[in-house]
């Protein structure tokens, strides 16, 4: 399995288009923020005027979520390519079990997604440190790494369901385009959740994306909140957290957000196992 893992990682990182498209949704979110969204939010959120670092770390949290979504799915395109070219059927003739083969794709996608999230975090943090004179938050790096790994498992489990149902690259490209387009919206990068109608809010809450963004924002903005609201009440701070999508309904703490993501992993894994049982026969015969 180690050799398969190395193969998948080498093929991914040697393909510059793969790396670019893994970051495309993040680049779009970041570009829109710099060009349009930042000034608008600065005018709407009074706390931003008090402490500008709030807004920078807020967009980093949302962008990391879009990176997790796009990079994990891009890494899993190798699974679809190998299916369409009968590579999986050939490998299955060796001593490797089908389960081991699947694990190699999953682990490689988790590694890719984690690396791309950490790259995005470093790039954006460095940019804001230079442009807005915001201190680089070295103290949050261990938590960011752990959360990046957790998020990678969430979206790899989701992506494996999608790629298990798709057997050709054209269909995957269409599906990938749709998911990439929606990633920024579901990660709540462009608008507050409360501005949507109730049906829209419900749809977004039924995905892991808003909780993932909220989790990152809770970690990155913790010190910013202490500084920005040191002379305000906790009630005022919670109202602001509701406005900027850190509190998602009753899920308003880091522990509860992590618990929600773990629940999504279990749900996606269960669905994947069912799908895998139905598709295995077609792949190896």
N, C-alpha and C positions, 0 to 999 in steps of 0.2 A: 504493500500500500504506500510505503514511503516513496517509492519510485514514481507511482502514479501521482502522488501529491506534488512531487518536484516537477513532474511533467506539466501538470495543470498550471502551476504557478509560473513556470518558465514561459509557457505558451501565452499566458495572460499578459505578463509584463513585457514580453517581446513584441506584443501587438500594441503599438502606440495608439491606434484607434480605440482599442478597448479601454486603455487608461484614460484617454480623453473623454470618452462617452460616460465613463464612470463618474467623472467630475462635472459633466455638462450641466446637470440639474443644479448642482451647487454653484457653478459659475453663473448660471442664469439668476439664481436667487441673490447671490452676492452683487452682481451687476445691477439688478433692479433696485436693490437696497441702496447702493451708493448713488445711483442716478435719480431715483424717484421717491422711494419709500422713506428714506431717512429724514428728509426735511418735513414730510407730512407727519410722521410720528413725533418728531420733535415739537411740532406745533400743537399736537393733541395731548401729549403726556407731560404734565407739569413737572413730574419727578425727574424727567430727563434733563430739564434745565438746571435742576439742583445738582445732579451727578450724571454727566454724559456717559460714563462707563456702563451704565445700565443698558443703554440701547445697543452698544457694540456687542456686549456679551449676550444680549437677547438674540441678535441675528446669528451669532455664532452657533447658539444652541439649535436654532431651527435649521441652519444650513448643514450641521452635522447629521441631522436626521435625513435630509434629502440625500446626502452622500451615502449613508447606510443603505437606503432604499435602492439607489441606482447602481452602486458598486457591487452589491451582493448579487443582483440580478444579472449584471454584465458578466460577472465571474462565472455564473451558471450557464452562460451561453455555450460554454465548452461541452456541457452535458448534452445539450440539444444537437450540437454539431457532431458529437461522437455517436449519438443515436442515429442521426440521418445518414452518416457515413458507415454505419454498421461496425464501428470500432468497438462498441460495448459488446456486441455479439461475439466478436473475435476474442476480446479479452476474457469473456466468460468461459471460453474453451480452456483457459488455463486453470491453475489451482485456486485462483482468487474467487471468493464467493461473490455473489451479486450484491450482498449487503456491504461487504468490504469495498467494493467498487463504488457504491453510492456514498459511503462515508468519505472516500477520498475527495469526491466532488464537494461534499458539504464542508469538510475541513478547509479545503483550499479557498472556498468562497468566504468562509468566516475570516480566514487570514487576510485575504484581499480587502474585504470590507473594513476590517479593523485598521489596516495600514492606511487605507484611503481616508478614513475618518481622522486618524491622527495627523496625516498630512494636511488635511483641511483645517484642523484646529491650529496647527503650527503656523500655517500660511496666514490665516485670518487674524490670529492673535498678534503675529508679527506686524501685519499691516496696520492694525489699529494702534499698536504700541508706537509705531513710527508716525502715523498720521494724526491720531487723536491724543497721543501722549498718555495712553492707558498702560498701566503697569502689566507686564506679562505675568500671568498667574501660575507660577511654578508649583505652588502648593496644591493645585487642583489636578495636576497631571496624573497622579495615581488613580484618582476617581474617574477621570476622563477615560483612561485606558480600560478600566474595569467596565465602565458603561459602554464603551465602544465594542468590547467583546460581547456583552449581553445583547446590544442592539444588532450586532452582526448575526447572532444566532436567531434572533426574531425574524429578520428579513431573509436570511438564508432558508429558514424553514418555510416561510411564505413563498419564496422564489422557487423552492424545489417542488412545491405543489404545482405551480404554474408550468415549470419546465417538464414535469412528469407528464403533463397533459398535452404537451406540444411536441411534435416530431419533426418539424422543419423550421429552417431559419427565417423564412419569410413571415410565417405566423408569429414567431417569437419577436421579430422586429416590430411588427404592428402592435403587439401587446406591450413591448418594452417602451415604445413611443408614448402610449397612453399612460402607463404608470409613471414614466418620467415627467410627463406634462402635469400630472395630478400631484406629484410628490410635494411640491412647494405649497400647494393649497392644503393638503391634508396635514402637513407639518406646521400649519398656521404661521407661515412666514409672511404672508401678504396682508392678512386682515385678522382682527380679533374674532374669536369664535362666537361671541355674543351678538355680533352684527348679522349673523346668518339666521334664516328662519329655523324653526324648531326641527323640521325634517332634515335640513342640512346639518345642523348641529348633531343630530342623532347619528347620521351616516358617518360623520367624521369621528365621533366618539366610539364607534364600533370597529375602528382600526387602531393599531398600535401607534401610529404616527404622532398624534397630539400628545400622548403620554410620554413618548420618547423625547420630544422637544421640551416638554415641561420638565422632565427629569434633568436633561442637560442644563436648562436654564436655572433650575434650582441650585445646581452645583456651581455654575459659573457666576451667578449673580448674587450669591450669598453675602459676600463682603460688600458688594455694591448696595444692597438693601440696608445693611447696617449703617452705612454712611449716609445714604439718601434719606432714610427715615429715622435717623437718630433722635430727631426732635418731634416725631409724630407718634401716634398711637398704633398699636398692632392692628386695630380695626382698619385704619386708613391704609396700612400696608397690604392687608388682605384684599381690600377693595381694588387696589392697584394690581395685585397679582391676578385677580379675576379678569381685569381689563386686558392684561398682556399675556393671557393664556398660560400662566404658570399653574393656576388652580383650574383643573378640568372637572367641573361638577364637584362631586364629593371627594375626588382624588386630588388632594391638596397637600400631600407631603411626599418627600423623596421615597420613603419606605413603601407607601401605597402605590406610587408610580412603578417602582421596581416590581412589586407584587403583580400589578396588572400586566407588565411585560412578560413575566414568568408564566402567567396564565395564558397569554397569547402563544408562547412557545409550546406549551402543552397542547393547546388546541390545534395549532398548525402541524405539530408532529403527529398527532392522532389522525388528522385528515390525510397527511402525507403517507402514513402507513397503510391506510385504506386504499389510496390511489396506487401506491407502489405494488400492492398485492394484485391489483387488476392489470397493471401494465407490465409486470415482470415477464410474464410468459411471452408477450409479443416481442420483447427486446432480445431474449436469449434463444429464441427458436426461429 
